[in-house]
Amino acid sequence: MRQQATATEVIDDARVRVTRFDFAPGAETGWHRHSMDYVITAVTDCHMRLELPEGTVTEVTVPAGTAYRRDEGVEHNVINAGDAPMSFVEVELK
């Protein structure tokens, strides 16, 4: 079993929920399904391994300071595939 990433809620109001995720090398979020559209902004370079429900595993690098968005319904497990700690901020749109 992998170590769990640390999720720190920063804002949760009527419009958004903002959470910072910090991962030690090899740490994971655990399987989850996003119930809202969301935007991720990388605080550090994020070398992510994404496990998907159909068994697919992909690896992506999101450079520090860059962002991407996804629609609600995404289901995955996010793992720090790098050898350094990684962090990103997730903004969920209510």
Phi and psi in radians as a Rosetta constraint file:
Dihedral C 1 N 2 CA 2 C 2 CIRCULARHARMONIC -1.491 0.35
Dihedral N 2 CA 2 C 2 N 3 CIRCULARHARMONIC 2.727 0.35
Dihedral C 2 N 3 CA 3 C 3 CIRCULARHARMONIC -1.132 0.35
Dihedral N 3 CA 3 C 3 N 4 CIRCULARHARMONIC 2.542 0.35
Dihedral C 3 N 4 CA 4 C 4 CIRCULARHARMONIC -1.518 0.35
Dihedral N 4 CA 4 C 4 N 5 CIRCULARHARMONIC 2.464 0.35
Dihedral C 4 N 5 CA 5 C 5 CIRCULARHARMONIC -1.130 0.35
Dihedral N 5 CA 5 C 5 N 6 CIRCULARHARMONIC 2.703 0.35
Dihedral C 5 N 6 CA 6 C 6 CIRCULARHARMONIC -1.652 0.35
Dihedral N 6 CA 6 C 6 N 7 CIRCULARHARMONIC 2.167 0.35
Dihedral C 6 N 7 CA 7 C 7 CIRCULARHARMONIC -1.874 0.35
Dihedral N 7 CA 7 C 7 N 8 CIRCULARHARMONIC 2.133 0.35
Dihedral C 7 N 8 CA 8 C 8 CIRCULARHARMONIC -2.057 0.35
Dihedral N 8 CA 8 C 8 N 9 CIRCULARHARMONIC 1.965 0.35
Dihedral C 8 N 9 CA 9 C 9 CIRCULARHARMONIC -1.251 0.35
Dihedral N 9 CA 9 C 9 N 10 CIRCULARHARMONIC 2.236 0.35
Dihedral C 9 N 10 CA 10 C 10 CIRCULARHARMONIC -1.804 0.35
Dihedral N 10 CA 10 C 10 N 11 CIRCULARHARMONIC -0.761 0.35
Dihedral C 10 N 11 CA 11 C 11 CIRCULARHARMONIC -2.484 0.35
Dihedral N 11 CA 11 C 11 N 12 CIRCULARHARMONIC 2.436 0.35
Dihedral C 11 N 12 CA 12 C 12 CIRCULARHARMONIC -2.577 0.35
Dihedral N 12 CA 12 C 12 N 13 CIRCULARHARMONIC 1.742 0.35
Dihedral C 12 N 13 CA 13 C 13 CIRCULARHARMONIC -2.276 0.35
Dihedral N 13 CA 13 C 13 N 14 CIRCULARHARMONIC -2.852 0.35
Dihedral C 13 N 14 CA 14 C 14 CIRCULARHARMONIC -1.194 0.35
Dihedral N 14 CA 14 C 14 N 15 CIRCULARHARMONIC -0.356 0.35
Dihedral C 14 N 15 CA 15 C 15 CIRCULARHARMONIC -1.898 0.35
Dihedral N 15 CA 15 C 15 N 16 CIRCULARHARMONIC -0.615 0.35
Dihedral C 15 N 16 CA 16 C 16 CIRCULARHARMONIC -2.505 0.35
Dihedral N 16 CA 16 C 16 N 17 CIRCULARHARMONIC 2.761 0.35
Dihedral C 16 N 17 CA 17 C 17 CIRCULARHARMONIC -2.166 0.35
Dihedral N 17 CA 17 C 17 N 18 CIRCULARHARMONIC 2.181 0.35
Dihedral C 17 N 18 CA 18 C 18 CIRCULARHARMONIC -2.014 0.35
Dihedral N 18 CA 18 C 18 N 19 CIRCULARHARMONIC 2.214 0.35
Dihedral C 18 N 19 CA 19 C 19 CIRCULARHARMONIC -2.326 0.35
Dihedral N 19 CA 19 C 19 N 20 CIRCULARHARMONIC 2.340 0.35
Dihedral C 19 N 20 CA 20 C 20 CIRCULARHARMONIC -1.698 0.35
Dihedral N 20 CA 20 C 20 N 21 CIRCULARHARMONIC 2.310 0.35
Dihedral C 20 N 21 CA 21 C 21 CIRCULARHARMONIC -1.969 0.35
Dihedral N 21 CA 21 C 21 N 22 CIRCULARHARMONIC 2.234 0.35
Dihedral C 21 N 22 CA 22 C 22 CIRCULARHARMONIC -2.103 0.35
Dihedral N 22 CA 22 C 22 N 23 CIRCULARHARMONIC 2.256 0.35
Dihedral C 22 N 23 CA 23 C 23 CIRCULARHARMONIC -2.139 0.35
Dihedral N 23 CA 23 C 23 N 24 CIRCULARHARMONIC 2.231 0.35
Dihedral C 23 N 24 CA 24 C 24 CIRCULARHARMONIC -1.268 0.35
Dihedral N 24 CA 24 C 24 N 25 CIRCULARHARMONIC 2.821 0.35
Dihedral C 24 N 25 CA 25 C 25 CIRCULARHARMONIC -0.952 0.35
Dihedral N 25 CA 25 C 25 N 26 CIRCULARHARMONIC 2.289 0.35
Dihedral C 25 N 26 CA 26 C 26 CIRCULARHARMONIC 1.473 0.35
Dihedral N 26 CA 26 C 26 N 27 CIRCULARHARMONIC -0.137 0.35
Dihedral C 26 N 27 CA 27 C 27 CIRCULARHARMONIC -1.287 0.35
Dihedral N 27 CA 27 C 27 N 28 CIRCULARHARMONIC 2.764 0.35
Dihedral C 27 N 28 CA 28 C 28 CIRCULARHARMONIC -2.345 0.35
Dihedral N 28 CA 28 C 28 N 29 CIRCULARHARMONIC 2.821 0.35
Dihedral C 28 N 29 CA 29 C 29 CIRCULARHARMONIC -1.406 0.35
Dihedral N 29 CA 29 C 29 N 30 CIRCULARHARMONIC -0.492 0.35
Dihedral C 29 N 30 CA 30 C 30 CIRCULARHARMONIC 1.535 0.35
Dihedral N 30 CA 30 C 30 N 31 CIRCULARHARMONIC 2.780 0.35
Dihedral C 30 N 31 CA 31 C 31 CIRCULARHARMONIC -1.108 0.35
Dihedral N 31 CA 31 C 31 N 32 CIRCULARHARMONIC 2.345 0.35
Dihedral C 31 N 32 CA 32 C 32 CIRCULARHARMONIC -2.722 0.35
Dihedral N 32 CA 32 C 32 N 33 CIRCULARHARMONIC 2.754 0.35
Dihedral C 32 N 33 CA 33 C 33 CIRCULARHARMONIC -2.101 0.35
Dihedral N 33 CA 33 C 33 N 34 CIRCULARHARMONIC 2.253 0.35
Dihedral C 33 N 34 CA 34 C 34 CIRCULARHARMONIC -1.361 0.35
Dihedral N 34 CA 34 C 34 N 35 CIRCULARHARMONIC 2.149 0.35
Dihedral C 34 N 35 CA 35 C 35 CIRCULARHARMONIC -1.632 0.35
Dihedral N 35 CA 35 C 35 N 36 CIRCULARHARMONIC 0.002 0.35
Dihedral C 35 N 36 CA 36 C 36 CIRCULARHARMONIC -2.454 0.35
Dihedral N 36 CA 36 C 36 N 37 CIRCULARHARMONIC 2.732 0.35
Dihedral C 36 N 37 CA 37 C 37 CIRCULARHARMONIC -1.050 0.35
Dihedral N 37 CA 37 C 37 N 38 CIRCULARHARMONIC 2.629 0.35
Dihedral C 37 N 38 CA 38 C 38 CIRCULARHARMONIC -2.631 0.35
Dihedral N 38 CA 38 C 38 N 39 CIRCULARHARMONIC 2.789 0.35
Dihedral C 38 N 39 CA 39 C 39 CIRCULARHARMONIC -2.197 0.35
Dihedral N 39 CA 39 C 39 N 40 CIRCULARHARMONIC 2.354 0.35
Dihedral C 39 N 40 CA 40 C 40 CIRCULARHARMONIC -1.948 0.35
Dihedral N 40 CA 40 C 40 N 41 CIRCULARHARMONIC 2.318 0.35
Dihedral C 40 N 41 CA 41 C 41 CIRCULARHARMONIC -2.101 0.35
Dihedral N 41 CA 41 C 41 N 42 CIRCULARHARMONIC 2.159 0.35
Dihedral C 41 N 42 CA 42 C 42 CIRCULARHARMONIC -1.328 0.35
Dihedral N 42 CA 42 C 42 N 43 CIRCULARHARMONIC 2.238 0.35
Dihedral C 42 N 43 CA 43 C 43 CIRCULARHARMONIC -1.496 0.35
Dihedral N 43 CA 43 C 43 N 44 CIRCULARHARMONIC -0.714 0.35
Dihedral C 43 N 44 CA 44 C 44 CIRCULARHARMONIC -2.047 0.35
Dihedral N 44 CA 44 C 44 N 45 CIRCULARHARMONIC 2.968 0.35
Dihedral C 44 N 45 CA 45 C 45 CIRCULARHARMONIC -1.045 0.35
Dihedral N 45 CA 45 C 45 N 46 CIRCULARHARMONIC 2.258 0.35
Dihedral C 45 N 46 CA 46 C 46 CIRCULARHARMONIC -2.014 0.35
Dihedral N 46 CA 46 C 46 N 47 CIRCULARHARMONIC 1.904 0.35
Dihedral C 46 N 47 CA 47 C 47 CIRCULARHARMONIC -1.680 0.35
Dihedral N 47 CA 47 C 47 N 48 CIRCULARHARMONIC 1.703 0.35
Dihedral C 47 N 48 CA 48 C 48 CIRCULARHARMONIC -1.829 0.35
Dihedral N 48 CA 48 C 48 N 49 CIRCULARHARMONIC 2.421 0.35
Dihedral C 48 N 49 CA 49 C 49 CIRCULARHARMONIC -1.840 0.35
Dihedral N 49 CA 49 C 49 N 50 CIRCULARHARMONIC 2.179 0.35
Dihedral C 49 N 50 CA 50 C 50 CIRCULARHARMONIC -1.936 0.35
Dihedral N 50 CA 50 C 50 N 51 CIRCULARHARMONIC 2.041 0.35
Dihedral C 50 N 51 CA 51 C 51 CIRCULARHARMONIC -1.652 0.35
Dihedral N 51 CA 51 C 51 N 52 CIRCULARHARMONIC 2.229 0.35
Dihedral C 51 N 52 CA 52 C 52 CIRCULARHARMONIC -1.944 0.35
Dihedral N 52 CA 52 C 52 N 53 CIRCULARHARMONIC 2.739 0.35
Dihedral C 52 N 53 CA 53 C 53 CIRCULARHARMONIC -0.977 0.35
Dihedral N 53 CA 53 C 53 N 54 CIRCULARHARMONIC -0.611 0.35
Dihedral C 53 N 54 CA 54 C 54 CIRCULARHARMONIC -1.412 0.35
Dihedral N 54 CA 54 C 54 N 55 CIRCULARHARMONIC 0.115 0.35
Dihedral C 54 N 55 CA 55 C 55 CIRCULARHARMONIC 1.705 0.35
Dihedral N 55 CA 55 C 55 N 56 CIRCULARHARMONIC -0.085 0.35
Dihedral C 55 N 56 CA 56 C 56 CIRCULARHARMONIC -1.215 0.35
Dihedral N 56 CA 56 C 56 N 57 CIRCULARHARMONIC 2.455 0.35
Dihedral C 56 N 57 CA 57 C 57 CIRCULARHARMONIC -2.194 0.35
Dihedral N 57 CA 57 C 57 N 58 CIRCULARHARMONIC 2.194 0.35
Dihedral C 57 N 58 CA 58 C 58 CIRCULARHARMONIC -2.179 0.35
Dihedral N 58 CA 58 C 58 N 59 CIRCULARHARMONIC 2.703 0.35
Dihedral C 58 N 59 CA 59 C 59 CIRCULARHARMONIC -2.120 0.35
Dihedral N 59 CA 59 C 59 N 60 CIRCULARHARMONIC 2.340 0.35
Dihedral C 59 N 60 CA 60 C 60 CIRCULARHARMONIC -2.378 0.35
Dihedral N 60 CA 60 C 60 N 61 CIRCULARHARMONIC 2.689 0.35
Dihedral C 60 N 61 CA 61 C 61 CIRCULARHARMONIC -2.052 0.35
Dihedral N 61 CA 61 C 61 N 62 CIRCULARHARMONIC 2.180 0.35
Dihedral C 61 N 62 CA 62 C 62 CIRCULARHARMONIC -1.910 0.35
Dihedral N 62 CA 62 C 62 N 63 CIRCULARHARMONIC 1.919 0.35
Dihedral C 62 N 63 CA 63 C 63 CIRCULARHARMONIC -1.136 0.35
Dihedral N 63 CA 63 C 63 N 64 CIRCULARHARMONIC 2.575 0.35
Dihedral C 63 N 64 CA 64 C 64 CIRCULARHARMONIC -0.905 0.35
Dihedral N 64 CA 64 C 64 N 65 CIRCULARHARMONIC 2.380 0.35
Dihedral C 64 N 65 CA 65 C 65 CIRCULARHARMONIC 1.514 0.35
Dihedral N 65 CA 65 C 65 N 66 CIRCULARHARMONIC -0.072 0.35
Dihedral C 65 N 66 CA 66 C 66 CIRCULARHARMONIC -1.785 0.35
Dihedral N 66 CA 66 C 66 N 67 CIRCULARHARMONIC 2.885 0.35
Dihedral C 66 N 67 CA 67 C 67 CIRCULARHARMONIC -2.411 0.35
Dihedral N 67 CA 67 C 67 N 68 CIRCULARHARMONIC 2.774 0.35
Dihedral C 67 N 68 CA 68 C 68 CIRCULARHARMONIC -2.572 0.35
Dihedral N 68 CA 68 C 68 N 69 CIRCULARHARMONIC 2.846 0.35
Dihedral C 68 N 69 CA 69 C 69 CIRCULARHARMONIC -2.249 0.35
Dihedral N 69 CA 69 C 69 N 70 CIRCULARHARMONIC 2.699 0.35
Dihedral C 69 N 70 CA 70 C 70 CIRCULARHARMONIC -2.455 0.35
Dihedral N 70 CA 70 C 70 N 71 CIRCULARHARMONIC 2.723 0.35
Dihedral C 70 N 71 CA 71 C 71 CIRCULARHARMONIC -1.474 0.35
Dihedral N 71 CA 71 C 71 N 72 CIRCULARHARMONIC 2.757 0.35
Dihedral C 71 N 72 CA 72 C 72 CIRCULARHARMONIC -0.988 0.35
Dihedral N 72 CA 72 C 72 N 73 CIRCULARHARMONIC 2.701 0.35
Dihedral C 72 N 73 CA 73 C 73 CIRCULARHARMONIC 1.791 0.35
Dihedral N 73 CA 73 C 73 N 74 CIRCULARHARMONIC -0.257 0.35
Dihedral C 73 N 74 CA 74 C 74 CIRCULARHARMONIC -1.067 0.35
Dihedral N 74 CA 74 C 74 N 75 CIRCULARHARMONIC 2.325 0.35
Dihedral C 74 N 75 CA 75 C 75 CIRCULARHARMONIC -2.199 0.35
Dihedral N 75 CA 75 C 75 N 76 CIRCULARHARMONIC 2.260 0.35
Dihedral C 75 N 76 CA 76 C 76 CIRCULARHARMONIC -2.962 0.35
Dihedral N 76 CA 76 C 76 N 77 CIRCULARHARMONIC 3.018 0.35
Dihedral C 76 N 77 CA 77 C 77 CIRCULARHARMONIC -2.116 0.35
Dihedral N 77 CA 77 C 77 N 78 CIRCULARHARMONIC 2.213 0.35
Dihedral C 77 N 78 CA 78 C 78 CIRCULARHARMONIC -1.820 0.35
Dihedral N 78 CA 78 C 78 N 79 CIRCULARHARMONIC 2.255 0.35
Dihedral C 78 N 79 CA 79 C 79 CIRCULARHARMONIC -2.191 0.35
Dihedral N 79 CA 79 C 79 N 80 CIRCULARHARMONIC 2.425 0.35
Dihedral C 79 N 80 CA 80 C 80 CIRCULARHARMONIC -1.302 0.35
Dihedral N 80 CA 80 C 80 N 81 CIRCULARHARMONIC 1.864 0.35
Dihedral C 80 N 81 CA 81 C 81 CIRCULARHARMONIC -1.580 0.35
Dihedral N 81 CA 81 C 81 N 82 CIRCULARHARMONIC 0.008 0.35
Dihedral C 81 N 82 CA 82 C 82 CIRCULARHARMONIC -1.608 0.35
Dihedral N 82 CA 82 C 82 N 83 CIRCULARHARMONIC -3.135 0.35
Dihedral C 82 N 83 CA 83 C 83 CIRCULARHARMONIC -1.839 0.35
Dihedral N 83 CA 83 C 83 N 84 CIRCULARHARMONIC 0.214 0.35
Dihedral C 83 N 84 CA 84 C 84 CIRCULARHARMONIC -2.262 0.35
Dihedral N 84 CA 84 C 84 N 85 CIRCULARHARMONIC 2.751 0.35
Dihedral C 84 N 85 CA 85 C 85 CIRCULARHARMONIC -1.009 0.35
Dihedral N 85 CA 85 C 85 N 86 CIRCULARHARMONIC 2.619 0.35
Dihedral C 85 N 86 CA 86 C 86 CIRCULARHARMONIC -2.351 0.35
Dihedral N 86 CA 86 C 86 N 87 CIRCULARHARMONIC 2.667 0.35
Dihedral C 86 N 87 CA 87 C 87 CIRCULARHARMONIC -2.517 0.35
Dihedral N 87 CA 87 C 87 N 88 CIRCULARHARMONIC 2.508 0.35
Dihedral C 87 N 88 CA 88 C 88 CIRCULARHARMONIC -2.538 0.35
Dihedral N 88 CA 88 C 88 N 89 CIRCULARHARMONIC 2.823 0.35
Dihedral C 88 N 89 CA 89 C 89 CIRCULARHARMONIC -1.960 0.35
Dihedral N 89 CA 89 C 89 N 90 CIRCULARHARMONIC 2.252 0.35
Dihedral C 89 N 90 CA 90 C 90 CIRCULARHARMONIC -1.892 0.35
Dihedral N 90 CA 90 C 90 N 91 CIRCULARHARMONIC 2.237 0.35
Dihedral C 90 N 91 CA 91 C 91 CIRCULARHARMONIC -1.997 0.35
Dihedral N 91 CA 91 C 91 N 92 CIRCULARHARMONIC 2.003 0.35
Dihedral C 91 N 92 CA 92 C 92 CIRCULARHARMONIC -1.687 0.35
Dihedral N 92 CA 92 C 92 N 93 CIRCULARHARMONIC 2.336 0.35
Dihedral C 92 N 93 CA 93 C 93 CIRCULARHARMONIC -1.700 0.35
Dihedral N 93 CA 93 C 93 N 94 CIRCULARHARMONIC 2.022 0.35
